[in-house]
Amino acid sequence: MKRRVPPSIATIVLTVVLLLAASPVWAKGKKKPPPPPPLDGKTIEYAWDGKDIGHPERAWLGRTFVHRAALADASAKRPLLVFIHGLNTERIKYRWMGGGNEGDVRRIVAGLVEAGKIPPVIVAAPSSIVPSAVTNAVTSWPAFDLDRFVEETSKALGGTATIDSSRILVAAHSGGGCNARGGIGSAIGGKTKVHAALVIDTCMLPDMAKVLAGGRSDMHVIVSWQTLSWAKRPFGEFRSVFTKGVAQNPAAAGFLRELEHVQPREPMPHDAMVGLTLGRWLPILLAAPGGGAPVGP
């Protein structure tokens, strides 16, 4: 007869933990995190399928948010922040604008407005769930049409708020800033005058550095990144190309060309970079109404 071997202490402990986790009593005692408070403003949804120009891969869902402070005076011209999200293999609608769990740019901007750090800002973001558009970083957001997006956003607002065309800012996170011919790369090359381009923890590819450095002289360019969770990128080559390009195409007086390495202390540093970058730079970029020279960092 085989001798029965008693279970080890580790086995007993693991079994107890699994039983407790599966216990209805234990489950009842667990508290779910409370839902976020309602946003103090109005969210509007709209869409463009891209078929009218023969490019269905450019289909996007649009969502814009107008804070209550901006709704109070619909005729007052407000800055517009266009946010381009990164890869979306999960096909989440309205990523970073209420969809997904990375964060919500509406809440980030609303917090800055309510803290008195920035004036009321309209936030708008394209959201793509088309695989050919947002599943490969270097081909993501093919030829993103900022001109069309701003036009459609203005239509969707329907008089609830007015866009200040002299203060249109474009921010791109992760894969939204990897394609030199798409995303923020094509956005800053359109007819729409971009007041500021914020490139947040993207691929840091040399061809994008060239595009950013060669942009309008009267456009702020802010490039921020972290290395805690994404260290394998060609930072040195990006910096070299960007610096050389800026020397050949210097910014106009009062306009910034900034490269900033950040070390987030928050969990999920890649996602945390969105709030950190917007929180640091929007007050500076929007300090002077009408697009004049900002105050220093």
C-alpha positions as CSV (number, residue, x, y, z in Angstrom):
1,M,0.0,0.0,0.0
2,K,1.3,3.4,-1.0
3,R,2.0,5.9,1.8
4,R,-0.1,9.0,1.6
5,V,2.0,12.2,1.4
6,P,0.5,15.1,3.4
7,P,0.1,18.3,1.4
8,S,2.7,21.0,1.8
9,I,1.9,24.2,3.6
10,A,2.2,26.1,0.4
11,T,-0.4,23.8,-1.2
12,I,-2.8,24.3,1.7
13,V,-2.4,28.1,1.6
14,L,-3.0,28.2,-2.2
15,T,-6.1,26.0,-1.8
16,V,-7.5,28.3,0.9
17,V,-6.9,31.3,-1.2
18,L,-8.6,29.8,-4.3
19,L,-11.6,28.7,-2.2
20,L,-12.0,32.1,-0.6
21,A,-11.8,33.8,-4.1
22,A,-14.6,31.5,-5.3
23,S,-16.7,31.9,-2.2
24,P,-19.9,33.8,-2.7
25,V,-19.5,35.3,0.8
26,W,-16.0,36.6,-0.1
27,A,-17.3,37.9,-3.5
28,K,-20.0,39.9,-1.8
29,G,-17.5,41.5,0.5
30,K,-15.4,42.8,-2.4
31,K,-16.1,46.4,-3.4
32,K,-16.1,47.5,-7.0
33,P,-14.4,50.8,-7.6
34,P,-17.0,53.6,-7.8
35,P,-17.9,54.8,-11.3
36,P,-16.4,58.1,-12.2
37,P,-18.5,61.2,-11.6
38,P,-20.5,62.5,-14.6
39,L,-18.7,64.9,-16.9
40,D,-19.7,68.5,-16.5
41,G,-20.4,69.2,-20.1
42,K,-21.8,67.8,-23.4
43,T,-20.5,65.0,-25.5
44,I,-21.5,64.8,-29.1
45,E,-20.9,61.9,-31.5
46,Y,-20.5,61.9,-35.3
47,A,-18.8,59.9,-38.0
48,W,-17.3,59.8,-41.5
49,D,-17.0,56.6,-43.4
50,G,-14.4,57.7,-45.9
51,K,-16.1,56.0,-48.8
52,D,-16.8,59.2,-50.6
53,I,-13.1,59.6,-51.4
54,G,-12.6,55.9,-52.1
55,H,-10.7,55.2,-48.8
56,P,-12.9,53.1,-46.4
57,E,-9.8,52.5,-44.3
58,R,-10.0,56.2,-43.3
59,A,-13.4,55.6,-41.6
60,W,-13.6,57.0,-38.1
61,L,-16.0,57.7,-35.3
62,G,-15.8,61.2,-34.0
63,R,-16.6,62.3,-30.4
64,T,-16.3,65.8,-29.1
65,F,-16.7,67.2,-25.6
66,V,-17.6,70.8,-24.6
67,H,-17.2,71.7,-21.0
68,R,-20.0,73.6,-19.2
69,A,-17.8,76.6,-19.0
70,A,-17.6,76.7,-22.9
71,L,-21.4,76.0,-23.2
72,A,-22.1,79.1,-21.2
73,D,-21.2,81.3,-24.2
74,A,-21.6,79.5,-27.5
75,S,-20.4,82.5,-29.5
76,A,-17.0,82.8,-27.8
77,K,-14.2,81.2,-29.7
78,R,-12.6,78.3,-27.9
79,P,-9.3,76.4,-28.5
80,L,-9.7,72.9,-30.0
81,L,-7.7,70.0,-28.9
82,V,-7.7,67.1,-31.4
83,F,-6.5,63.8,-29.8
84,I,-5.3,60.9,-32.0
85,H,-5.2,57.6,-30.1
86,G,-2.8,54.8,-30.8
87,L,-3.2,51.2,-31.9
88,N,-6.7,49.7,-31.4
89,T,-6.4,45.9,-32.1
90,E,-9.4,45.4,-29.6
91,R,-11.5,47.7,-31.8
92,I,-12.7,49.8,-28.9
93,K,-15.0,52.7,-29.9
94,Y,-14.0,56.1,-28.7
95,R,-10.7,55.1,-27.2
96,W,-9.4,57.7,-24.8
97,M,-12.7,59.5,-25.0
98,G,-14.8,57.3,-22.7
99,G,-14.0,53.9,-24.3
100,G,-11.3,51.6,-23.0
101,N,-9.6,51.8,-19.6
102,E,-6.4,53.7,-20.3
103,G,-7.8,57.1,-19.5
104,D,-10.2,59.8,-20.8
105,V,-8.9,62.9,-22.4
106,R,-12.2,64.6,-21.7
107,R,-11.7,64.2,-18.0
108,I,-8.0,65.3,-18.2
109,V,-8.9,68.5,-19.9
110,A,-12.0,69.1,-17.8
111,G,-9.8,68.8,-14.7
112,L,-7.4,71.5,-16.0
113,V,-10.3,73.8,-16.9
114,E,-11.9,73.4,-13.5
115,A,-8.6,74.0,-11.7
116,G,-8.3,77.3,-13.6
117,K,-5.1,76.1,-15.4
118,I,-6.4,76.5,-18.9
119,P,-9.3,78.3,-20.5
120,P,-12.4,76.3,-21.7
121,V,-11.2,74.0,-24.5
122,I,-13.2,71.9,-26.9
123,V,-11.9,68.3,-27.1
124,A,-12.4,66.2,-30.2
125,A,-11.0,62.9,-31.2
126,P,-11.2,60.5,-34.1
127,S,-11.7,56.9,-33.2
128,S,-11.0,54.1,-35.6
129,I,-12.0,50.4,-35.4
130,V,-10.9,49.6,-38.9
131,P,-8.0,47.0,-38.6
132,S,-6.1,48.3,-41.6
133,A,-6.0,51.7,-40.0
134,V,-5.0,51.0,-36.4
135,T,-3.3,47.6,-36.0
136,N,0.2,48.5,-37.4
137,A,2.0,51.5,-35.8
138,V,4.0,52.6,-38.9
139,T,0.9,52.5,-41.2
140,S,-1.7,53.7,-38.6
141,W,-4.1,56.5,-39.4
142,P,-3.3,56.6,-43.1
143,A,-3.3,60.2,-44.4
144,F,-5.4,61.5,-41.5
145,D,-7.4,64.4,-42.9
146,L,-7.4,67.1,-40.2
147,D,-9.1,69.6,-42.5
148,R,-12.1,67.3,-42.9
149,F,-12.1,66.3,-39.2
150,V,-12.2,69.9,-38.0
151,E,-15.0,70.7,-40.6
152,E,-17.0,67.7,-39.4
153,T,-16.4,68.6,-35.8
154,S,-17.7,72.1,-36.3
155,K,-20.8,70.8,-38.0
156,A,-21.4,68.4,-35.1
157,L,-21.1,71.2,-32.6
158,G,-24.1,72.7,-34.3
159,G,-23.7,76.1,-32.6
160,T,-23.2,74.8,-29.1
161,A,-19.6,76.1,-29.2
162,T,-17.3,77.9,-31.6
163,I,-13.8,76.7,-32.6
164,D,-11.0,79.3,-32.5
165,S,-9.2,78.5,-35.8
166,S,-6.0,80.2,-34.5
167,R,-5.7,77.8,-31.6
168,I,-6.1,74.3,-32.9
169,L,-3.8,71.8,-31.1
170,V,-3.2,68.2,-32.2
171,A,-2.0,65.6,-29.8
172,A,-1.0,62.1,-30.8
173,H,-0.3,59.2,-28.4
174,S,1.7,56.0,-29.2
175,G,0.7,54.7,-32.6
176,G,-1.0,58.0,-33.4
177,G,2.4,59.5,-34.0
178,C,4.3,56.7,-35.7
179,N,3.3,57.1,-39.4
180,A,5.1,60.0,-41.0
181,R,2.4,60.0,-43.7
182,G,-0.5,59.6,-41.4
183,G,-1.8,60.5,-38.0
184,I,-0.2,63.6,-36.7
185,G,2.3,63.5,-39.5
186,S,-0.3,64.3,-42.1
187,A,-2.4,66.4,-39.8
188,I,0.2,69.1,-39.5
189,G,0.7,69.2,-43.2
190,G,-2.8,70.1,-44.2
191,K,-4.5,73.5,-44.9
192,T,-5.6,73.8,-41.3
193,K,-3.1,75.9,-39.3
194,V,-2.0,73.9,-36.3
195,H,-1.1,76.0,-33.3
196,A,0.7,73.1,-31.5
197,A,1.7,69.5,-32.1
198,L,2.1,67.3,-29.1
199,V,3.8,64.0,-29.8
200,I,3.3,61.8,-26.7
201,D,5.4,58.6,-26.2
202,T,5.3,57.5,-29.9
203,C,7.7,55.3,-31.9
204,M,10.3,58.1,-32.1
205,L,11.2,57.2,-35.7
206,P,13.6,59.4,-37.7
207,D,11.2,60.0,-40.5
208,M,8.7,61.4,-38.1
209,A,11.4,63.6,-36.6
210,K,12.0,65.1,-40.0
211,V,8.3,65.8,-40.5
212,L,8.0,67.5,-37.2
213,A,11.1,69.6,-37.6
214,G,10.0,70.7,-41.1
215,G,6.6,71.8,-40.0
216,R,5.3,75.4,-40.0
217,S,7.6,77.8,-38.2
218,D,4.6,79.3,-36.3
219,M,3.7,76.0,-34.8
220,H,4.8,74.7,-31.4
221,V,6.2,71.2,-31.4
222,I,6.4,69.2,-28.1
223,V,7.8,65.7,-28.1
224,S,7.6,63.8,-24.8
225,W,8.6,60.2,-24.0
226,Q,9.4,57.8,-21.2
227,T,11.7,54.8,-21.1
228,L,10.3,52.9,-18.1
229,S,8.1,50.7,-20.2
230,W,9.3,51.4,-23.7
231,A,13.0,51.6,-23.8
232,K,13.8,50.1,-27.3
233,R,13.4,53.1,-29.6
234,P,15.9,55.0,-31.8
235,F,16.0,58.0,-29.4
236,G,19.5,59.1,-30.5
237,E,18.7,59.1,-34.2
238,F,15.4,60.8,-33.6
239,R,17.1,63.6,-31.7
240,S,19.8,64.0,-34.3
241,V,17.4,64.3,-37.2
242,F,15.1,66.6,-35.2
243,T,17.8,68.9,-34.0
244,K,19.3,69.2,-37.5
245,G,15.9,69.9,-39.0
246,V,15.2,72.6,-36.5
247,A,18.5,74.2,-37.3
248,Q,17.5,74.3,-41.0
249,N,14.0,75.4,-40.3
250,P,14.0,77.4,-37.1
251,A,10.8,78.2,-35.2
252,A,9.4,81.7,-35.4
253,A,9.9,83.9,-32.3
254,G,7.9,82.7,-29.4
255,F,7.3,79.2,-30.7
256,L,8.7,76.1,-29.1
257,R,10.7,73.1,-30.3
258,E,10.9,70.8,-27.2
259,L,12.2,67.3,-26.6
260,E,11.4,66.1,-23.1
261,H,12.2,62.8,-21.4
262,V,9.8,62.1,-18.6
263,Q,10.0,59.5,-15.8
264,P,6.4,58.9,-14.6
265,R,5.8,57.7,-11.1
266,E,2.3,56.6,-11.9
267,P,1.4,53.0,-12.8
268,M,1.2,52.2,-16.5
269,P,3.8,54.9,-17.5
270,H,2.9,54.7,-21.2
271,D,-0.7,55.7,-20.6
272,A,0.2,58.1,-17.8
273,M,2.2,60.1,-20.3
274,V,-1.0,61.5,-21.8
275,G,-2.2,63.2,-18.6
276,L,1.3,64.3,-17.7
277,T,2.0,65.8,-21.1
278,L,-1.3,67.6,-21.4
279,G,-1.2,68.8,-17.8
280,R,2.3,70.2,-18.2
281,W,2.0,71.8,-21.7
282,L,-1.6,72.9,-22.3
283,P,-1.3,75.7,-19.7
284,I,1.8,77.0,-21.4
285,L,0.6,76.7,-25.0
286,L,-2.8,78.3,-24.2
287,A,-1.4,81.0,-21.9
288,A,-1.6,83.7,-24.5
289,P,-5.0,84.0,-26.2
290,G,-4.8,84.4,-30.0
291,G,-1.6,82.3,-30.3
292,G,1.0,84.7,-29.1
293,A,4.2,83.9,-27.4
294,P,3.6,81.6,-24.4
295,V,5.0,82.0,-20.9
296,G,8.1,79.9,-20.2
297,P,7.8,76.3,-18.8
